[in-house]
Amino acid sequence: MIFKVYAAIWVVGILAVALTWLTGNFTPTVAVFFGFLSFGAIFMGMIGVLPMTVTHHTDHK
């Protein structure tokens, strides 16, 4: 489930960048803003994946 939300965040972000670029409003300040958002999305992805990677999963049979 978290992958679907994470993928949706990236899709919405890329669409926002494309819309901003196509309307001619993609200034250096806007690029920095989108950079901060993409950094946050990458960090959120790491936070979402790392606990599943380092914890011990038990078999629920």
N, C-alpha and C positions, 0 to 999 in steps of 0.2 A: 504493500500500500504506500509506503513512504516513497518508493521509486516513482510511482505515478504522480504524486504531489511534486516531487523534485523535478521530474521531467516537465510537468506543467509549468513550473516556475521558470524553467529555462526557455520553454516555448513562448510564454508570455513576454519574457524579457527580450528575446530575439525579435519578436513582433514589434515591441515598443521601440527598439533600436531602428528597425526597418522603417517604421512609420515616421520616426523622427528624422531619419535620413531622407526619406522621400519628400517630406514637407519642407526640407531645407533648414530645419532648426537644429541640426547636429553641430553645435559649436564646441570648442574645446572644453568649456565649462560643463556642458552636457555630457561630453565624453568622460570626463572625470567622474561625474555623478553615476553614469552607467558602469564605470570601472569599480566604484565602491559597491554598487549593487551586485555585480558579478563576483567580486571578492566575497561578499556576504553569502552568495549562493554556493560558491565553492566551499567555504567554511561550513555552511550548514550541511552540505553533502558529506563532508568528512565527519562531522559530529553525528550524523545519522548512520554512517556505515561503520565507524570504528567500534562502537559498543557491540555490534553484531559480530565483528571480526575477532575481538579479543575475549569474549565471554565463552564459557563452556556450555554447549548446547546438549541437553539430555534428550534421549529418544523417548518420545511419548507414545508408547504402544499399548 
